[in-house]
Amino acid sequence: MTTDYALDIVREALMLTLLLSLPVLGIALIVGLSISILQAMTQIQEQTLTFVPKILAMGAVTIMAVPWMAIKIMEFATRMFSGQG
């Protein structure tokens, strides 16, 4: 294993991590921004109002994205164990 090959593996693993976390973080951003706008319009400043919907939305997206995430992880693992960088 050369240094370049090892760096490619690390780069690919980091890109996969970023790709897999994108749906959950994206929905957290969208829900958080929506709730913040709602709070600014209504003058309601309750901390649980942002926390609970964001957690519920992130959980729902995670449950829906698990099959896709599992496929991506299995593809990566197969490439790593078969030596097909």
PyMOL Python script that loads the backbone (N, CA, C, O; Angstrom):
from pymol import cmd

cmd.read_pdbstr("""\
ATOM      1  N   MET A   1       0.859  -1.174   0.000  1.00  0.00           N
ATOM      2  CA  MET A   1       0.000   0.000   0.000  1.00  0.00           C
ATOM      3  C   MET A   1       0.902   1.233   0.000  1.00  0.00           C
ATOM      4  O   MET A   1       1.762   1.403   0.865  1.00  0.00           O
ATOM      5  N   THR A   2       0.679   2.077  -0.987  1.00  0.00           N
ATOM      6  CA  THR A   2       1.466   3.295  -1.082  1.00  0.00           C
ATOM      7  C   THR A   2       0.789   4.413  -0.289  1.00  0.00           C
ATOM      8  O   THR A   2      -0.362   4.302   0.133  1.00  0.00           O
ATOM      9  N   THR A   3       1.534   5.470  -0.109  1.00  0.00           N
ATOM     10  CA  THR A   3       1.003   6.629   0.615  1.00  0.00           C
ATOM     11  C   THR A   3      -0.156   7.255  -0.154  1.00  0.00           C
ATOM     12  O   THR A   3      -1.150   7.668   0.443  1.00  0.00           O
ATOM     13  N   ASP A   4      -0.032   7.323  -1.469  1.00  0.00           N
ATOM     14  CA  ASP A   4      -1.113   7.908  -2.273  1.00  0.00           C
ATOM     15  C   ASP A   4      -2.398   7.096  -2.162  1.00  0.00           C
ATOM     16  O   ASP A   4      -3.492   7.654  -2.076  1.00  0.00           O
ATOM     17  N   TYR A   5      -2.253   5.777  -2.166  1.00  0.00           N
ATOM     18  CA  TYR A   5      -3.423   4.913  -2.043  1.00  0.00           C
ATOM     19  C   TYR A   5      -4.081   5.091  -0.679  1.00  0.00           C
ATOM     20  O   TYR A   5      -5.306   5.152  -0.581  1.00  0.00           O
ATOM     21  N   ALA A   6      -3.277   5.173   0.361  1.00  0.00           N
ATOM     22  CA  ALA A   6      -3.814   5.374   1.713  1.00  0.00           C
ATOM     23  C   ALA A   6      -4.526   6.718   1.818  1.00  0.00           C
ATOM     24  O   ALA A   6      -5.585   6.808   2.440  1.00  0.00           O
ATOM     25  N   LEU A   7      -3.964   7.752   1.225  1.00  0.00           N
ATOM     26  CA  LEU A   7      -4.605   9.069   1.244  1.00  0.00           C
ATOM     27  C   LEU A   7      -5.920   9.059   0.459  1.00  0.00           C
ATOM     28  O   LEU A   7      -6.886   9.713   0.852  1.00  0.00           O
ATOM     29  N   ASP A   8      -5.954   8.320  -0.642  1.00  0.00           N
ATOM     30  CA  ASP A   8      -7.197   8.202  -1.404  1.00  0.00           C
ATOM     31  C   ASP A   8      -8.285   7.511  -0.585  1.00  0.00           C
ATOM     32  O   ASP A   8      -9.451   7.902  -0.640  1.00  0.00           O
ATOM     33  N   ILE A   9      -7.907   6.495   0.164  1.00  0.00           N
ATOM     34  CA  ILE A   9      -8.869   5.797   1.013  1.00  0.00           C
ATOM     35  C   ILE A   9      -9.412   6.732   2.093  1.00  0.00           C
ATOM     36  O   ILE A   9     -10.617   6.765   2.341  1.00  0.00           O
ATOM     37  N   VAL A  10      -8.535   7.479   2.724  1.00  0.00           N
ATOM     38  CA  VAL A  10      -8.961   8.418   3.772  1.00  0.00           C
ATOM     39  C   VAL A  10      -9.851   9.503   3.180  1.00  0.00           C
ATOM     40  O   VAL A  10     -10.860   9.877   3.779  1.00  0.00           O
ATOM     41  N   ARG A  11      -9.480  10.010   2.003  1.00  0.00           N
ATOM     42  CA  ARG A  11     -10.284  11.041   1.344  1.00  0.00           C
ATOM     43  C   ARG A  11     -11.667  10.502   1.003  1.00  0.00           C
ATOM     44  O   ARG A  11     -12.671  11.177   1.228  1.00  0.00           O
ATOM     45  N   GLU A  12     -11.720   9.293   0.463  1.00  0.00           N
ATOM     46  CA  GLU A  12     -13.002   8.697   0.122  1.00  0.00           C
ATOM     47  C   GLU A  12     -13.861   8.439   1.367  1.00  0.00           C
ATOM     48  O   GLU A  12     -15.077   8.628   1.333  1.00  0.00           O
ATOM     49  N   ALA A  13     -13.233   8.012   2.452  1.00  0.00           N
ATOM     50  CA  ALA A  13     -13.970   7.776   3.693  1.00  0.00           C
ATOM     51  C   ALA A  13     -14.541   9.081   4.246  1.00  0.00           C
ATOM     52  O   ALA A  13     -15.679   9.111   4.716  1.00  0.00           O
ATOM     53  N   LEU A  14     -13.767  10.142   4.194  1.00  0.00           N
ATOM     54  CA  LEU A  14     -14.258  11.441   4.672  1.00  0.00           C
ATOM     55  C   LEU A  14     -15.383  11.977   3.789  1.00  0.00           C
ATOM     56  O   LEU A  14     -16.347  12.552   4.294  1.00  0.00           O
ATOM     57  N   MET A  15     -15.265  11.792   2.478  1.00  0.00           N
ATOM     58  CA  MET A  15     -16.326  12.231   1.575  1.00  0.00           C
ATOM     59  C   MET A  15     -17.606  11.422   1.808  1.00  0.00           C
ATOM     60  O   MET A  15     -18.706  11.973   1.743  1.00  0.00           O
ATOM     61  N   LEU A  16     -17.470  10.127   2.076  1.00  0.00           N
ATOM     62  CA  LEU A  16     -18.631   9.292   2.368  1.00  0.00           C
ATOM     63  C   LEU A  16     -19.293   9.738   3.668  1.00  0.00           C
ATOM     64  O   LEU A  16     -20.520   9.786   3.757  1.00  0.00           O
ATOM     65  N   THR A  17     -18.495  10.059   4.664  1.00  0.00           N
ATOM     66  CA  THR A  17     -19.034  10.546   5.934  1.00  0.00           C
ATOM     67  C   THR A  17     -19.810  11.845   5.722  1.00  0.00           C
ATOM     68  O   THR A  17     -20.896  12.021   6.274  1.00  0.00           O
ATOM     69  N   LEU A  18     -19.261  12.735   4.937  1.00  0.00           N
ATOM     70  CA  LEU A  18     -19.938  13.995   4.632  1.00  0.00           C
ATOM     71  C   LEU A  18     -21.235  13.741   3.879  1.00  0.00           C
ATOM     72  O   LEU A  18     -22.260  14.351   4.186  1.00  0.00           O
ATOM     73  N   LEU A  19     -21.201  12.851   2.904  1.00  0.00           N
ATOM     74  CA  LEU A  19     -22.391  12.532   2.119  1.00  0.00           C
ATOM     75  C   LEU A  19     -23.480  11.901   2.977  1.00  0.00           C
ATOM     76  O   LEU A  19     -24.658  12.220   2.814  1.00  0.00           O
ATOM     77  N   LEU A  20     -23.098  11.010   3.887  1.00  0.00           N
ATOM     78  CA  LEU A  20     -24.082  10.333   4.728  1.00  0.00           C
ATOM     79  C   LEU A  20     -24.697  11.260   5.777  1.00  0.00           C
ATOM     80  O   LEU A  20     -25.848  11.074   6.171  1.00  0.00           O
ATOM     81  N   SER A  21     -23.942  12.244   6.224  1.00  0.00           N
ATOM     82  CA  SER A  21     -24.476  13.162   7.236  1.00  0.00           C
ATOM     83  C   SER A  21     -25.268  14.320   6.626  1.00  0.00           C
ATOM     84  O   SER A  21     -25.973  15.034   7.338  1.00  0.00           O
ATOM     85  N   LEU A  22     -25.151  14.502   5.319  1.00  0.00           N
ATOM     86  CA  LEU A  22     -25.792  15.641   4.665  1.00  0.00           C
ATOM     87  C   LEU A  22     -27.318  15.676   4.814  1.00  0.00           C
ATOM     88  O   LEU A  22     -27.848  16.741   5.131  1.00  0.00           O
ATOM     89  N   PRO A  23     -28.056  14.578   4.605  1.00  0.00           N
ATOM     90  CA  PRO A  23     -29.513  14.680   4.745  1.00  0.00           C
ATOM     91  C   PRO A  23     -29.965  15.070   6.155  1.00  0.00           C
ATOM     92  O   PRO A  23     -30.876  15.882   6.317  1.00  0.00           O
ATOM     93  N   VAL A  24     -29.331  14.494   7.163  1.00  0.00           N
ATOM     94  CA  VAL A  24     -29.736  14.783   8.543  1.00  0.00           C
ATOM     95  C   VAL A  24     -29.381  16.223   8.915  1.00  0.00           C
ATOM     96  O   VAL A  24     -30.192  16.929   9.514  1.00  0.00           O
ATOM     97  N   LEU A  25     -28.192  16.649   8.566  1.00  0.00           N
ATOM     98  CA  LEU A  25     -27.794  18.020   8.886  1.00  0.00           C
ATOM     99  C   LEU A  25     -28.579  19.037   8.071  1.00  0.00           C
ATOM    100  O   LEU A  25     -28.893  20.123   8.558  1.00  0.00           O
ATOM    101  N   GLY A  26     -28.894  18.683   6.831  1.00  0.00           N
ATOM    102  CA  GLY A  26     -29.682  19.581   5.982  1.00  0.00           C
ATOM    103  C   GLY A  26     -31.074  19.811   6.536  1.00  0.00           C
ATOM    104  O   GLY A  26     -31.552  20.945   6.571  1.00  0.00           O
ATOM    105  N   ILE A  27     -31.728  18.743   6.970  1.00  0.00           N
ATOM    106  CA  ILE A  27     -33.071  18.899   7.527  1.00  0.00           C
ATOM    107  C   ILE A  27     -33.026  19.647   8.855  1.00  0.00           C
ATOM    108  O   ILE A  27     -33.945  20.403   9.171  1.00  0.00           O
ATOM    109  N   ALA A  28     -31.973  19.443   9.631  1.00  0.00           N
ATOM    110  CA  ALA A  28     -31.834  20.198  10.885  1.00  0.00           C
ATOM    111  C   ALA A  28     -31.692  21.689  10.590  1.00  0.00           C
ATOM    112  O   ALA A  28     -32.255  22.522  11.300  1.00  0.00           O
ATOM    113  N   LEU A  29     -30.945  22.023   9.550  1.00  0.00           N
ATOM    114  CA  LEU A  29     -30.781  23.421   9.168  1.00  0.00           C
ATOM    115  C   LEU A  29     -32.103  24.029   8.711  1.00  0.00           C
ATOM    116  O   LEU A  29     -32.458  25.136   9.116  1.00  0.00           O
ATOM    117  N   ILE A  30     -32.825  23.301   7.868  1.00  0.00           N
ATOM    118  CA  ILE A  30     -34.092  23.815   7.340  1.00  0.00           C
ATOM    119  C   ILE A  30     -35.130  23.982   8.447  1.00  0.00           C
ATOM    120  O   ILE A  30     -35.793  25.017   8.525  1.00  0.00           O
ATOM    121  N   VAL A  31     -35.272  22.980   9.294  1.00  0.00           N
ATOM    122  CA  VAL A  31     -36.255  23.060  10.385  1.00  0.00           C
ATOM    123  C   VAL A  31     -35.856  24.147  11.381  1.00  0.00           C
ATOM    124  O   VAL A  31     -36.706  24.915  11.830  1.00  0.00           O
ATOM    125  N   GLY A  32     -34.590  24.217  11.723  1.00  0.00           N
ATOM    126  CA  GLY A  32     -34.133  25.246  12.660  1.00  0.00           C
ATOM    127  C   GLY A  32     -34.361  26.650  12.134  1.00  0.00           C
ATOM    128  O   GLY A  32     -34.789  27.538  12.872  1.00  0.00           O
ATOM    129  N   LEU A  33     -34.074  26.849  10.857  1.00  0.00           N
ATOM    130  CA  LEU A  33     -34.290  28.166  10.254  1.00  0.00           C
ATOM    131  C   LEU A  33     -35.777  28.505  10.209  1.00  0.00           C
ATOM    132  O   LEU A  33     -36.171  29.638  10.485  1.00  0.00           O
ATOM    133  N   SER A  34     -36.599  27.516   9.861  1.00  0.00           N
ATOM    134  CA  SER A  34     -38.051  27.751   9.815  1.00  0.00           C
ATOM    135  C   SER A  34     -38.602  28.120  11.185  1.00  0.00           C
ATOM    136  O   SER A  34     -39.390  29.058  11.307  1.00  0.00           O
ATOM    137  N   ILE A  35     -38.195  27.394  12.204  1.00  0.00           N
ATOM    138  CA  ILE A  35     -38.671  27.684  13.560  1.00  0.00           C
ATOM    139  C   ILE A  35     -38.160  29.045  14.030  1.00  0.00           C
ATOM    140  O   ILE A  35     -38.883  29.777  14.706  1.00  0.00           O
ATOM    141  N   SER A  36     -36.934  29.385  13.679  1.00  0.00           N
ATOM    142  CA  SER A  36     -36.390  30.696  14.071  1.00  0.00           C
ATOM    143  C   SER A  36     -37.175  31.830  13.434  1.00  0.00           C
ATOM    144  O   SER A  36     -37.445  32.847  14.074  1.00  0.00           O
ATOM    145  N   ILE A  37     -37.539  31.651  12.172  1.00  0.00           N
ATOM    146  CA  ILE A  37     -38.343  32.677  11.502  1.00  0.00           C
ATOM    147  C   ILE A  37     -39.715  32.784  12.167  1.00  0.00           C
ATOM    148  O   ILE A  37     -40.220  33.884  12.393  1.00  0.00           O
ATOM    149  N   LEU A  38     -40.308  31.639  12.477  1.00  0.00           N
ATOM    150  CA  LEU A  38     -41.602  31.624  13.163  1.00  0.00           C
ATOM    151  C   LEU A  38     -41.508  32.313  14.526  1.00  0.00           C
ATOM    152  O   LEU A  38     -42.397  33.078  14.903  1.00  0.00           O
ATOM    153  N   GLN A  39     -40.436  32.041  15.257  1.00  0.00           N
ATOM    154  CA  GLN A  39     -40.257  32.685  16.565  1.00  0.00           C
ATOM    155  C   GLN A  39     -40.063  34.187  16.417  1.00  0.00           C
ATOM    156  O   GLN A  39     -40.571  34.957  17.232  1.00  0.00           O
ATOM    157  N   ALA A  40     -39.348  34.608  15.405  1.00  0.00           N
ATOM    158  CA  ALA A  40     -39.133  36.045  15.203  1.00  0.00           C
ATOM    159  C   ALA A  40     -40.439  36.749  14.843  1.00  0.00           C
ATOM    160  O   ALA A  40     -40.674  37.887  15.247  1.00  0.00           O
ATOM    161  N   MET A  41     -41.280  36.061  14.083  1.00  0.00           N
ATOM    162  CA  MET A  41     -42.555  36.676  13.681  1.00  0.00           C
ATOM    163  C   MET A  41     -43.550  36.727  14.836  1.00  0.00           C
ATOM    164  O   MET A  41     -44.337  37.669  14.927  1.00  0.00           O
ATOM    165  N   THR A  42     -43.528  35.736  15.715  1.00  0.00           N
ATOM    166  CA  THR A  42     -44.530  35.659  16.784  1.00  0.00           C
ATOM    167  C   THR A  42     -44.017  36.131  18.143  1.00  0.00           C
ATOM    168  O   THR A  42     -44.792  36.208  19.096  1.00  0.00           O
ATOM    169  N   GLN A  43     -42.745  36.442  18.247  1.00  0.00           N
ATOM    170  CA  GLN A  43     -42.140  36.884  19.502  1.00  0.00           C
ATOM    171  C   GLN A  43     -42.171  35.811  20.583  1.00  0.00           C
ATOM    172  O   GLN A  43     -42.073  36.129  21.768  1.00  0.00           O
ATOM    173  N   ILE A  44     -42.304  34.551  20.196  1.00  0.00           N
ATOM    174  CA  ILE A  44     -42.273  33.441  21.152  1.00  0.00           C
ATOM    175  C   ILE A  44     -40.827  32.967  21.256  1.00  0.00           C
ATOM    176  O   ILE A  44     -40.243  32.537  20.262  1.00  0.00           O
ATOM    177  N   GLN A  45     -40.253  33.043  22.442  1.00  0.00           N
ATOM    178  CA  GLN A  45     -38.858  32.669  22.627  1.00  0.00           C
ATOM    179  C   GLN A  45     -38.762  31.472  23.578  1.00  0.00           C
ATOM    180  O   GLN A  45     -38.262  31.600  24.696  1.00  0.00           O
ATOM    181  N   GLU A  46     -39.228  30.345  23.139  1.00  0.00           N
ATOM    182  CA  GLU A  46     -39.200  29.128  23.946  1.00  0.00           C
ATOM    183  C   GLU A  46     -38.147  28.189  23.366  1.00  0.00           C
ATOM    184  O   GLU A  46     -38.184  27.880  22.175  1.00  0.00           O
ATOM    185  N   GLN A  47     -37.218  27.737  24.189  1.00  0.00           N
ATOM    186  CA  GLN A  47     -36.116  26.901  23.718  1.00  0.00           C
ATOM    187  C   GLN A  47     -36.582  25.539  23.216  1.00  0.00           C
ATOM    188  O   GLN A  47     -36.040  25.025  22.238  1.00  0.00           O
ATOM    189  N   THR A  48     -37.573  24.952  23.869  1.00  0.00           N
ATOM    190  CA  THR A  48     -38.031  23.631  23.443  1.00  0.00           C
ATOM    191  C   THR A  48     -38.754  23.694  22.107  1.00  0.00           C
ATOM    192  O   THR A  48     -38.884  22.674  21.430  1.00  0.00           O
ATOM    193  N   LEU A  49     -39.221  24.861  21.721  1.00  0.00           N
ATOM    194  CA  LEU A  49     -39.892  25.005  20.434  1.00  0.00           C
ATOM    195  C   LEU A  49     -38.934  24.738  19.280  1.00  0.00           C
ATOM    196  O   LEU A  49     -39.364  24.261  18.230  1.00  0.00           O
ATOM    197  N   THR A  50     -37.668  25.029  19.441  1.00  0.00           N
ATOM    198  CA  THR A  50     -36.699  24.725  18.381  1.00  0.00           C
ATOM    199  C   THR A  50     -36.142  23.315  18.525  1.00  0.00           C
ATOM    200  O   THR A  50     -35.849  22.660  17.525  1.00  0.00           O
ATOM    201  N   PHE A  51     -35.997  22.853  19.733  1.00  0.00           N
ATOM    202  CA  PHE A  51     -35.336  21.570  19.982  1.00  0.00           C
ATOM    203  C   PHE A  51     -36.189  20.378  19.571  1.00  0.00           C
ATOM    204  O   PHE A  51     -35.711  19.497  18.857  1.00  0.00           O
ATOM    205  N   VAL A  52     -37.422  20.335  20.003  1.00  0.00           N
ATOM    206  CA  VAL A  52     -38.283  19.166  19.781  1.00  0.00           C
ATOM    207  C   VAL A  52     -38.577  18.928  18.296  1.00  0.00           C
ATOM    208  O   VAL A  52     -38.387  17.804  17.832  1.00  0.00           O
ATOM    209  N   PRO A  53     -39.030  19.926  17.525  1.00  0.00           N
ATOM    210  CA  PRO A  53     -39.282  19.655  16.102  1.00  0.00           C
ATOM    211  C   PRO A  53     -38.018  19.257  15.336  1.00  0.00           C
ATOM    212  O   PRO A  53     -38.069  18.432  14.424  1.00  0.00           O
ATOM    213  N   LYS A  54     -36.897  19.849  15.712  1.00  0.00           N
ATOM    214  CA  LYS A  54     -35.650  19.530  15.030  1.00  0.00           C
ATOM    215  C   LYS A  54     -35.248  18.079  15.293  1.00  0.00           C
ATOM    216  O   LYS A  54     -34.830  17.374  14.374  1.00  0.00           O
ATOM    217  N   ILE A  55     -35.373  17.637  16.529  1.00  0.00           N
ATOM    218  CA  ILE A  55     -35.041  16.250  16.874  1.00  0.00           C
ATOM    219  C   ILE A  55     -35.978  15.284  16.164  1.00  0.00           C
ATOM    220  O   ILE A  55     -35.533  14.263  15.640  1.00  0.00           O
ATOM    221  N   LEU A  56     -37.277  15.596  16.141  1.00  0.00           N
ATOM    222  CA  LEU A  56     -38.244  14.729  15.471  1.00  0.00           C
ATOM    223  C   LEU A  56     -37.974  14.646  13.972  1.00  0.00           C
ATOM    224  O   LEU A  56     -38.031  13.561  13.393  1.00  0.00           O
ATOM    225  N   ALA A  57     -37.684  15.774  13.344  1.00  0.00           N
ATOM    226  CA  ALA A  57     -37.404  15.788  11.906  1.00  0.00           C
ATOM    227  C   ALA A  57     -36.117  15.029  11.590  1.00  0.00           C
ATOM    228  O   ALA A  57     -36.055  14.284  10.612  1.00  0.00           O
ATOM    229  N   MET A  58     -35.097  15.217  12.414  1.00  0.00           N
ATOM    230  CA  MET A  58     -33.842  14.504  12.189  1.00  0.00           C
ATOM    231  C   MET A  58     -34.025  13.002  12.361  1.00  0.00           C
ATOM    232  O   MET A  58     -33.446  12.215  11.611  1.00  0.00           O
ATOM    233  N   GLY A  59     -34.823  12.601  13.341  1.00  0.00           N
ATOM    234  CA  GLY A  59     -35.098  11.182  13.533  1.00  0.00           C
ATOM    235  C   GLY A  59     -35.848  10.592  12.353  1.00  0.00           C
ATOM    236  O   GLY A  59     -35.541   9.486  11.907  1.00  0.00           O
ATOM    237  N   ALA A  60     -36.839  11.330  11.841  1.00  0.00           N
ATOM    238  CA  ALA A  60     -37.615  10.846  10.697  1.00  0.00           C
ATOM    239  C   ALA A  60     -36.747  10.709   9.446  1.00  0.00           C
ATOM    240  O   ALA A  60     -36.842   9.717   8.724  1.00  0.00           O
ATOM    241  N   VAL A  61     -35.909  11.700   9.197  1.00  0.00           N
ATOM    242  CA  VAL A  61     -35.024  11.641   8.029  1.00  0.00           C
ATOM    243  C   VAL A  61     -34.024  10.508   8.177  1.00  0.00           C
ATOM    244  O   VAL A  61     -33.717   9.820   7.203  1.00  0.00           O
ATOM    245  N   THR A  62     -33.517  10.310   9.371  1.00  0.00           N
ATOM    246  CA  THR A  62     -32.571   9.215   9.595  1.00  0.00           C
ATOM    247  C   THR A  62     -33.226   7.867   9.320  1.00  0.00           C
ATOM    248  O   THR A  62     -32.631   7.009   8.669  1.00  0.00           O
ATOM    249  N   ILE A  63     -34.447   7.676   9.811  1.00  0.00           N
ATOM    250  CA  ILE A  63     -35.152   6.416   9.579  1.00  0.00           C
ATOM    251  C   ILE A  63     -35.401   6.202   8.086  1.00  0.00           C
ATOM    252  O   ILE A  63     -35.254   5.085   7.589  1.00  0.00           O
ATOM    253  N   MET A  64     -35.777   7.262   7.369  1.00  0.00           N
ATOM    254  CA  MET A  64     -36.030   7.126   5.933  1.00  0.00           C
ATOM    255  C   MET A  64     -34.747   6.910   5.132  1.00  0.00           C
ATOM    256  O   MET A  64     -34.774   6.254   4.091  1.00  0.00           O
ATOM    257  N   ALA A  65     -33.626   7.453   5.606  1.00  0.00           N
ATOM    258  CA  ALA A  65     -32.375   7.382   4.849  1.00  0.00           C
ATOM    259  C   ALA A  65     -31.521   6.169   5.203  1.00  0.00           C
ATOM    260  O   ALA A  65     -30.504   5.935   4.551  1.00  0.00           O
ATOM    261  N   VAL A  66     -31.899   5.394   6.208  1.00  0.00           N
ATOM    262  CA  VAL A  66     -31.080   4.249   6.624  1.00  0.00           C
ATOM    263  C   VAL A  66     -30.824   3.252   5.497  1.00  0.00           C
ATOM    264  O   VAL A  66     -29.689   2.794   5.362  1.00  0.00           O
ATOM    265  N   PRO A  67     -31.816   2.890   4.679  1.00  0.00           N
ATOM    266  CA  PRO A  67     -31.498   1.947   3.594  1.00  0.00           C
ATOM    267  C   PRO A  67     -30.448   2.486   2.623  1.00  0.00           C
ATOM    268  O   PRO A  67     -29.535   1.762   2.227  1.00  0.00           O
ATOM    269  N   TRP A  68     -30.579   3.745   2.245  1.00  0.00           N
ATOM    270  CA  TRP A  68     -29.605   4.361   1.345  1.00  0.00           C
ATOM    271  C   TRP A  68     -28.228   4.438   1.994  1.00  0.00           C
ATOM    272  O   TRP A  68     -27.216   4.159   1.352  1.00  0.00           O
ATOM    273  N   MET A  69     -28.193   4.817   3.268  1.00  0.00           N
ATOM    274  CA  MET A  69     -26.923   4.890   3.992  1.00  0.00           C
ATOM    275  C   MET A  69     -26.272   3.514   4.083  1.00  0.00           C
ATOM    276  O   MET A  69     -25.061   3.386   3.904  1.00  0.00           O
ATOM    277  N   ALA A  70     -27.063   2.497   4.357  1.00  0.00           N
ATOM    278  CA  ALA A  70     -26.520   1.141   4.470  1.00  0.00           C
ATOM    279  C   ALA A  70     -25.926   0.677   3.150  1.00  0.00           C
ATOM    280  O   ALA A  70     -24.871   0.042   3.135  1.00  0.00           O
ATOM    281  N   ILE A  71     -26.594   0.988   2.038  1.00  0.00           N
ATOM    282  CA  ILE A  71     -26.071   0.608   0.724  1.00  0.00           C
ATOM    283  C   ILE A  71     -24.733   1.291   0.471  1.00  0.00           C
ATOM    284  O   ILE A  71     -23.784   0.651   0.019  1.00  0.00           O
ATOM    285  N   LYS A  72     -24.654   2.582   0.759  1.00  0.00           N
ATOM    286  CA  LYS A  72     -23.401   3.325   0.542  1.00  0.00           C
ATOM    287  C   LYS A  72     -22.267   2.763   1.400  1.00  0.00           C
ATOM    288  O   LYS A  72     -21.140   2.618   0.928  1.00  0.00           O
ATOM    289  N   ILE A  73     -22.568   2.449   2.657  1.00  0.00           N
ATOM    290  CA  ILE A  73     -21.540   1.908   3.554  1.00  0.00           C
ATOM    291  C   ILE A  73     -21.103   0.523   3.089  1.00  0.00           C
ATOM    292  O   ILE A  73     -19.915   0.203   3.121  1.00  0.00           O
ATOM    293  N   MET A  74     -22.060  -0.300   2.655  1.00  0.00           N
ATOM    294  CA  MET A  74     -21.698  -1.642   2.187  1.00  0.00           C
ATOM    295  C   MET A  74     -20.877  -1.586   0.900  1.00  0.00           C
ATOM    296  O   MET A  74     -19.950  -2.377   0.722  1.00  0.00           O
ATOM    297  N   GLU A  75     -21.209  -0.659   0.006  1.00  0.00           N
ATOM    298  CA  GLU A  75     -20.408  -0.496  -1.216  1.00  0.00           C
ATOM    299  C   GLU A  75     -18.982  -0.093  -0.882  1.00  0.00           C
ATOM    300  O   GLU A  75     -18.028  -0.622  -1.454  1.00  0.00           O
ATOM    301  N   PHE A  76     -18.842   0.842   0.042  1.00  0.00           N
ATOM    302  CA  PHE A  76     -17.502   1.283   0.441  1.00  0.00           C
ATOM    303  C   PHE A  76     -16.728   0.144   1.099  1.00  0.00           C
ATOM    304  O   PHE A  76     -15.555  -0.069   0.793  1.00  0.00           O
ATOM    305  N   ALA A  77     -17.375  -0.579   1.992  1.00  0.00           N
ATOM    306  CA  ALA A  77     -16.712  -1.693   2.673  1.00  0.00           C
ATOM    307  C   ALA A  77     -16.315  -2.782   1.684  1.00  0.00           C
ATOM    308  O   ALA A  77     -15.238  -3.366   1.805  1.00  0.00           O
ATOM    309  N   THR A  78     -17.167  -3.054   0.718  1.00  0.00           N
ATOM    310  CA  THR A  78     -16.848  -4.061  -0.292  1.00  0.00           C
ATOM    311  C   THR A  78     -15.622  -3.654  -1.090  1.00  0.00           C
ATOM    312  O   THR A  78     -14.739  -4.475  -1.340  1.00  0.00           O
ATOM    313  N   ARG A  79     -15.561  -2.372  -1.497  1.00  0.00           N
ATOM    314  CA  ARG A  79     -14.377  -1.888  -2.219  1.00  0.00           C
ATOM    315  C   ARG A  79     -13.119  -1.982  -1.364  1.00  0.00           C
ATOM    316  O   ARG A  79     -12.050  -2.324  -1.868  1.00  0.00           O
ATOM    317  N   MET A  80     -13.239  -1.684  -0.090  1.00  0.00           N
ATOM    318  CA  MET A  80     -12.054  -1.712   0.781  1.00  0.00           C
ATOM    319  C   MET A  80     -11.559  -3.131   1.009  1.00  0.00           C
ATOM    320  O   MET A  80     -10.355  -3.384   0.971  1.00  0.00           O
ATOM    321  N   PHE A  81     -12.481  -4.059   1.244  1.00  0.00           N
ATOM    322  CA  PHE A  81     -12.073  -5.430   1.544  1.00  0.00           C
ATOM    323  C   PHE A  81     -11.677  -6.209   0.301  1.00  0.00           C
ATOM    324  O   PHE A  81     -10.920  -7.175   0.392  1.00  0.00           O
ATOM    325  N   SER A  82     -12.183  -5.799  -0.865  1.00  0.00           N
ATOM    326  CA  SER A  82     -11.809  -6.502  -2.087  1.00  0.00           C
ATOM    327  C   SER A  82     -10.533  -5.936  -2.699  1.00  0.00           C
ATOM    328  O   SER A  82      -9.951  -6.544  -3.596  1.00  0.00           O
ATOM    329  N   GLY A  83     -10.100  -4.778  -2.219  1.00  0.00           N
ATOM    330  CA  GLY A  83      -8.865  -4.166  -2.715  1.00  0.00           C
ATOM    331  C   GLY A  83      -9.050  -3.414  -4.002  1.00  0.00           C
ATOM    332  O   GLY A  83      -8.072  -3.132  -4.695  1.00  0.00           O
ATOM    333  N   GLN A  84     -10.293  -3.073  -4.350  1.00  0.00           N
ATOM    334  CA  GLN A  84     -10.567  -2.336  -5.566  1.00  0.00           C
ATOM    335  C   GLN A  84     -10.705  -0.855  -5.257  1.00  0.00           C
ATOM    336  O   GLN A  84     -11.807  -0.315  -5.356  1.00  0.00           O
ATOM    337  N   GLY A  85      -9.633  -0.186  -4.890  1.00  0.00           N
ATOM    338  CA  GLY A  85      -9.651   1.214  -4.511  1.00  0.00           C
ATOM    339  C   GLY A  85     -10.262   2.039  -5.546  1.00  0.00           C
ATOM    340  O   GLY A  85     -10.361   3.256  -5.389  1.00  0.00           O
TER     341      GLY A  85
END
""", "prot")
cmd.dss("prot")
cmd.show_as("cartoon", "prot")
cmd.util.cbc("prot")
cmd.orient("prot")
